[in-house]
Amino acid sequence: MTCPGGCIGGGGQPRFTTDDERKKRIEAIYKEDEGKKLRKSHDNSEVKILYKEFLEKPLGKKSHELLHTNIPKNLRYNCYY
């Protein structure tokens, strides 16, 4: 959607805010993220178990089939592929 500030401007639909409000929101989200013990999905122990016991390996056939989406061209809206 090319929201000003990206998703920081409001996930799903853009929020009509000022640049100052977006900057404050960016700072708050980064501060919150920096304080988290677990910050990356590939370090998540539950994700590791899911791959080990079910999906087998990242970028493997099963994970690709289950975790990726393929939208037919006739259903794409304003996409330039």
Secondary structure as a PSIPRED ss2 file (coil, helix, strand):
# PSIPRED VFORMAT (PSIPRED V4.0)

   1 M C   1.000  0.000  0.000
   2 T C   1.000  0.000  0.000
   3 C C   1.000  0.000  0.000
   4 P C   1.000  0.000  0.000
   5 G C   1.000  0.000  0.000
   6 G H   0.000  1.000  0.000
   7 C H   0.000  1.000  0.000
   8 I H   0.000  1.000  0.000
   9 G H   0.000  1.000  0.000
  10 G C   1.000  0.000  0.000
  11 G C   1.000  0.000  0.000
  12 G C   1.000  0.000  0.000
  13 Q C   1.000  0.000  0.000
  14 P C   1.000  0.000  0.000
  15 R C   1.000  0.000  0.000
  16 F C   1.000  0.000  0.000
  17 T C   1.000  0.000  0.000
  18 T C   1.000  0.000  0.000
  19 D H   0.000  1.000  0.000
  20 D H   0.000  1.000  0.000
  21 E H   0.000  1.000  0.000
  22 R H   0.000  1.000  0.000
  23 K H   0.000  1.000  0.000
  24 K H   0.000  1.000  0.000
  25 R H   0.000  1.000  0.000
  26 I H   0.000  1.000  0.000
  27 E H   0.000  1.000  0.000
  28 A H   0.000  1.000  0.000
  29 I H   0.000  1.000  0.000
  30 Y H   0.000  1.000  0.000
  31 K H   0.000  1.000  0.000
  32 E H   0.000  1.000  0.000
  33 D H   0.000  1.000  0.000
  34 E H   0.000  1.000  0.000
  35 G C   1.000  0.000  0.000
  36 K C   1.000  0.000  0.000
  37 K C   1.000  0.000  0.000
  38 L C   1.000  0.000  0.000
  39 R C   1.000  0.000  0.000
  40 K C   1.000  0.000  0.000
  41 S H   0.000  1.000  0.000
  42 H H   0.000  1.000  0.000
  43 D H   0.000  1.000  0.000
  44 N C   1.000  0.000  0.000
  45 S H   0.000  1.000  0.000
  46 E H   0.000  1.000  0.000
  47 V H   0.000  1.000  0.000
  48 K H   0.000  1.000  0.000
  49 I H   0.000  1.000  0.000
  50 L H   0.000  1.000  0.000
  51 Y H   0.000  1.000  0.000
  52 K H   0.000  1.000  0.000
  53 E H   0.000  1.000  0.000
  54 F H   0.000  1.000  0.000
  55 L H   0.000  1.000  0.000
  56 E C   1.000  0.000  0.000
  57 K C   1.000  0.000  0.000
  58 P C   1.000  0.000  0.000
  59 L C   1.000  0.000  0.000
  60 G C   1.000  0.000  0.000
  61 K H   0.000  1.000  0.000
  62 K H   0.000  1.000  0.000
  63 S H   0.000  1.000  0.000
  64 H H   0.000  1.000  0.000
  65 E H   0.000  1.000  0.000
  66 L H   0.000  1.000  0.000
  67 L H   0.000  1.000  0.000
  68 H C   1.000  0.000  0.000
  69 T C   1.000  0.000  0.000
  70 N C   1.000  0.000  0.000
  71 I C   1.000  0.000  0.000
  72 P C   1.000  0.000  0.000
  73 K H   0.000  1.000  0.000
  74 N H   0.000  1.000  0.000
  75 L H   0.000  1.000  0.000
  76 R C   1.000  0.000  0.000
  77 Y C   1.000  0.000  0.000
  78 N C   1.000  0.000  0.000
  79 C C   1.000  0.000  0.000
  80 Y C   1.000  0.000  0.000
  81 Y C   1.000  0.000  0.000
